[in-house]
Amino acid sequence: MKTKIIMALLLISSLSFSQDKLITKTGTITFEASVPSFEQVKAKNSGVSCVLNTKTGEIASLALLKGFRFKVALMEEHFNENYVESDKFPKATFKGKIENFDLSKLTTTANNYTIKGKLELHGKSKDIAITAKIKKGKDGIEIVSDFTVNTDDFDIEIPSVVSKKVTKKVNVRFEFVLK
């Protein structure tokens, strides 16, 4: 009898705990490392996971690097083999916190929030602070941000042969709808 009561309490507590978390497995990250006058270096990953704890404002995201798609297959191959070494470092993660996050104060108008945390890529970690627009959308909480990442911070080497065609300052955009 005690076992049944304990199991019931665990189930109830896990259900109430899970209501504090919103999630997506179909978030999008797009990055561009193009240089004017050369071929566009741009990729998109539409299978990015993100979890938001609505009580604490803690947020975490995971992107599998082999999920990035380029217009040119050779770029995708070079990205995975030579730049991010996705067999050795298969994922990029972010763990952080949205400052002053209060779910009850979100409206259908986007407001700017600062998100601080740790970005891990290519086996290196870097503390970052970014600005994101957050609002209530018809399908859930929408979070969008544009920021820049420096390849040197993650020991991603750009070969001299293409150094004039690819920038070290990579523009990143993520879009999440959390439910």
C-alpha positions as CSV (number, residue, x, y, z in Angstrom):
1,M,0.0,0.0,0.0
2,K,2.8,2.4,0.9
3,T,4.4,1.7,-2.5
4,K,1.2,2.6,-4.4
5,I,0.9,5.9,-2.4
6,I,4.5,6.8,-3.1
7,M,4.1,6.0,-6.8
8,A,1.0,8.2,-7.0
9,L,2.7,11.1,-5.2
10,L,5.7,10.8,-7.6
11,L,3.4,10.8,-10.6
12,I,1.5,13.8,-9.3
13,S,4.7,15.8,-8.5
14,S,6.3,15.0,-11.9
15,L,3.1,16.1,-13.7
16,S,3.0,19.4,-11.8
17,F,6.8,19.9,-12.3
18,S,6.5,19.3,-16.0
19,Q,3.9,22.1,-16.3
20,D,6.7,24.5,-15.4
21,K,8.6,23.6,-18.5
22,L,7.9,24.6,-22.1
23,I,9.7,22.8,-24.9
24,T,10.3,22.6,-28.7
25,K,12.1,20.1,-30.8
26,T,11.6,22.1,-34.0
27,G,13.4,25.3,-33.2
28,T,15.5,26.9,-35.9
29,I,19.0,28.2,-35.9
30,T,20.4,29.9,-39.0
31,F,23.9,31.1,-39.3
32,E,25.8,33.1,-42.0
33,A,29.5,33.6,-42.4
34,S,29.4,35.2,-45.8
35,V,31.7,37.9,-47.1
36,P,30.5,40.4,-49.7
37,S,31.3,39.6,-53.3
38,F,31.8,35.8,-52.6
39,E,29.4,32.9,-52.5
40,Q,26.9,32.9,-49.6
41,V,28.0,30.8,-46.6
42,K,24.7,30.2,-44.9
43,A,23.1,27.2,-43.2
44,K,19.9,26.3,-41.3
45,N,19.0,23.7,-38.8
46,S,15.2,23.2,-38.1
47,G,15.5,20.4,-35.6
48,V,16.9,22.3,-32.6
49,S,15.6,21.4,-29.1
50,C,15.0,24.1,-26.4
51,V,13.6,23.9,-22.9
52,L,12.4,26.8,-20.8
53,N,11.7,26.6,-17.1
54,T,8.9,29.2,-16.7
55,K,9.4,29.5,-13.0
56,T,13.1,30.2,-13.0
57,G,13.8,31.6,-16.5
58,E,16.4,28.9,-17.0
59,I,16.8,28.0,-20.7
60,A,18.7,25.2,-22.5
61,S,19.1,24.4,-26.1
62,L,20.8,21.7,-28.1
63,A,21.6,21.6,-31.9
64,L,23.1,18.6,-33.7
65,L,25.7,20.0,-36.0
66,K,25.0,17.5,-38.8
67,G,21.5,19.0,-38.9
68,F,22.7,22.2,-40.6
69,R,21.8,22.3,-44.2
70,F,23.6,24.4,-46.8
71,K,22.6,25.2,-50.4
72,V,25.9,23.7,-51.6
73,A,26.6,20.1,-50.5
74,L,30.3,20.6,-50.6
75,M,30.0,23.5,-48.0
76,E,28.1,21.2,-45.7
77,E,30.8,18.5,-46.0
78,H,33.5,21.0,-45.3
79,F,31.6,22.5,-42.4
80,N,31.2,19.0,-40.8
81,E,34.6,17.6,-41.5
82,N,37.0,20.6,-41.4
83,Y,35.4,23.4,-39.3
84,V,33.2,22.0,-36.5
85,E,34.5,18.4,-36.8
86,S,31.0,17.1,-36.1
87,D,32.1,13.5,-35.7
88,K,34.3,14.5,-32.8
89,F,32.0,17.3,-31.5
90,P,28.5,16.3,-32.6
91,K,26.5,19.0,-30.8
92,A,26.3,22.7,-29.8
93,T,24.6,23.5,-26.5
94,F,23.5,26.6,-24.6
95,K,22.6,26.7,-20.9
96,G,21.6,30.0,-19.3
97,K,19.0,32.2,-17.8
98,I,16.6,34.8,-19.0
99,E,17.1,37.8,-16.7
100,N,13.9,39.2,-15.0
101,F,11.7,36.6,-16.8
102,D,8.1,36.5,-15.6
103,L,5.7,34.4,-17.6
104,S,2.7,36.3,-16.3
105,K,4.0,39.5,-17.8
106,L,4.4,38.3,-21.3
107,T,2.1,39.8,-23.9
108,T,1.6,39.4,-27.7
109,T,4.0,42.3,-28.1
110,A,7.6,41.3,-28.1
111,N,9.9,42.7,-25.4
112,N,13.6,42.6,-25.2
113,Y,15.2,40.3,-22.6
114,T,18.8,39.6,-21.8
115,I,19.8,36.0,-21.8
116,K,23.1,35.1,-20.1
117,G,24.7,31.7,-20.2
118,K,27.3,29.3,-21.5
119,L,27.6,28.4,-25.2
120,E,29.5,25.2,-25.9
121,L,30.7,24.4,-29.4
122,H,33.7,22.5,-30.8
123,G,34.7,21.3,-27.3
124,K,35.0,24.9,-26.0
125,S,32.7,26.9,-23.7
126,K,32.2,30.7,-23.7
127,D,30.0,32.8,-21.5
128,I,27.7,35.0,-23.6
129,A,25.0,37.6,-23.1
130,I,22.5,38.1,-25.9
131,T,19.3,40.1,-26.4
132,A,16.2,38.2,-27.3
133,K,12.7,39.2,-28.3
134,I,10.1,37.2,-26.3
135,K,6.3,37.3,-26.6
136,K,3.2,35.1,-26.3
137,G,2.3,33.8,-29.7
138,K,-0.8,31.9,-30.9
139,D,1.2,28.6,-30.7
140,G,3.2,29.3,-27.6
141,I,6.0,31.4,-26.2
142,E,8.1,32.9,-29.1
143,I,11.8,33.6,-28.5
144,V,13.9,35.2,-31.3
145,S,17.5,36.5,-31.2
146,D,20.2,37.6,-33.5
147,F,23.8,37.7,-32.3
148,T,27.4,37.2,-33.4
149,V,29.8,34.4,-32.6
150,N,33.6,34.6,-33.2
151,T,35.1,31.4,-34.5
152,D,38.3,32.1,-32.7
153,D,36.5,31.7,-29.3
154,F,35.8,28.1,-30.2
155,D,39.1,27.2,-31.9
156,I,37.4,26.8,-35.2
157,E,40.1,27.4,-37.8
158,I,39.4,28.9,-41.2
159,P,42.0,27.7,-43.7
160,S,44.0,30.5,-45.4
161,V,42.8,29.2,-48.8
162,V,39.2,30.4,-47.9
163,S,39.9,33.0,-45.3
164,K,38.9,35.9,-47.7
165,K,35.6,34.1,-48.5
166,V,34.4,33.2,-44.9
167,T,34.2,35.6,-42.0
168,K,35.2,34.8,-38.4
169,K,32.3,36.9,-37.2
170,V,29.4,34.5,-37.7
171,N,25.8,35.9,-37.6
172,V,23.5,33.6,-35.7
173,R,19.7,33.7,-35.5
174,F,17.5,31.4,-33.5
175,E,13.7,31.1,-33.5
176,F,11.9,29.0,-30.9
177,V,8.2,28.5,-30.3
178,L,7.9,26.8,-26.9
179,K,4.8,24.9,-25.9
